[in-house]
Amino acid sequence: MCGIIGYIGEESAATILLNGLKRLEYRGYDSAGMCTIDQSKIQIKKGVGKVDEIHKKLNLTNLSGNIGIAHTRWATHGKVTIANAHPHTSCKEDIAIVHNGTIENYQELKEILIKDGHNFKSETDSEVIAHLIEKFYLEYKDEEKAVLTVANMLKGAFAFAAIFQKNPNILIGVRKDSPLVIGIGKDGYFLASDILAFIDHTDRAIFLDNQEIAIVSRKGVKILTFNGLEVNKSITQVAWEVSDVSKKEFKHFTLKEIKEQVYTVRAALNQDLNKIDEFCNKIKNAKRIYVVACGTSYHAGLMAKHLFNKLAKIYIEPIIASEFLHYGDLTDGGSVIIAISQSGETADVLNVVREARKQGLKVFAIVNSVSSSLVRESDLSLFINCGPEIGVAATKSFTSQLVIIYLLALKLAGLSIEDSGLLKLSKYVREVLKLEDEIQKISLKYYNNGDFYYVGRGPHFPIALEGALKLKELAYIHAEGMPAGELKHGTLALINDGTPVVVLNPYDETYFETLGNAAEMKARGAKIIGVSDRMNEIYDDFIHLPTVNKLLYPIIEVIPLQLLAYYITIARKQDPDYPRNLAKSVTVK
Ligand code: F6R
């Protein structure tokens, strides 16, 4: 995880880096730092906390100079301390680096460096990069050669940027399995984990591929492979829309993104139908179809399993990406992978994709970020088109993923989109959002509870999982989602007087059985929060959803659960946009 940014040009580096850091905070926000070179001296400021807090304390923008690098951290190796925050420097503090990813062989390298007399100041894996560059820079007296040597020594997934006090005219970036993109501005160049970091300055970008190094000066960019061969790369014009990352009138990105679903479910329908056909044809003929994804995207995968099977009689196997290589058999040929990911940068997903492709499998992606590694490494990608999702908890990306899954299921089953009701989805979402005040009232009754349960049957089970995940990650409350019928096989023992249970109970074929389960829980003291299109006296609290085509219902059913988690979080005085310990893009395995 972590976000890195570098700048070289005519402007004040610190101001550009500070704005970039704020844009990259979704990648990690436990500490941050930056350094610039001015009057032949590297100057560093770093601290613990969010970028704004650190800036308030240290005034980051009074670092002078027009070359610099910066970092926002999500700790992997070493606690959240100032010493472990980036940038890290060489012994003489004349080389500085920022790093995203993990260096798997850092212990072995550190031992060698310590024997060579290097002094380490942090507990991070990243610091070895600065010392290794120092070692080879001393030997070769050449920045490019030193970094190339180091890049080839490091194991793991990483992107890093380095600057040299002795040569303030050069910024070097290295990419292996973690994203790094170069921005080409009018008065300078940028290097960053994500175009969002520099989109205010330029929409022209070069995406580095794996095992590439960029040597960036004020005059231009040279790109080498890890073998030292120079490569020509094309410049991509990035869509400006990605820069729309303001909160507008909303207090939090999370609430803004929940509300945006009125529009994003419609944008997801905006698909090239030839591509949908191609996607379906490719998977239809496969011997086995695996869906790989994590977290919320995995819940979308569970919905795909349900819909593809129910509508089109196509059986797919969703597997949590980090488990896949311990489970799935890629060697039998004829399998395909569907990878679902909002960011397209989730390391666990990319790991499976890379292994699958090595073994000759085709990979099809359902993804939000059009410029992500997943898109570049897949055979075909469908875009969910929901715009940047900044709130760490996935909200609008989930409903957009579901829309695409519905489109695919309908196509696979030969059913028409018009008859499905999908075109009216936006209107239903608008209706559900009107329940906001009622949901806030319910949140005030339950926000002090330590445990929540979410239950549902059939397609409502993945929604129960998603509702529980939202509550856990935003409000820090223990929550479990489970099939309604499964509760009595053990978990019922945990139901006490007052335990809130959110019962997803639309008036469909699951209604009476789920109601029976709700009665069992109520008999043991549970408080039942019914989410349904039909009222029942059994509910202690009721969220009344509109009656819609039963196929579509799960898409609107998740929205009150997102709102409930949001308002419980607010009642608990936590920040929903930046939950503790998490990051938006999980780029480490
Ligand atoms: C939950 C959440 C995470 C992500 C997961 C996968 O709200 O945001 O569980 O869904 O980390 O991320 P992507 O979809 O970017 O691969």
Residues whose N, C-alpha, C, O or C-beta is under 5 A from the ligand:
A	BS01	F6R	C294 G295 T296 S297 I340 S341 Q342 S343 G344 T346 V392 A393 A394 K584 V586
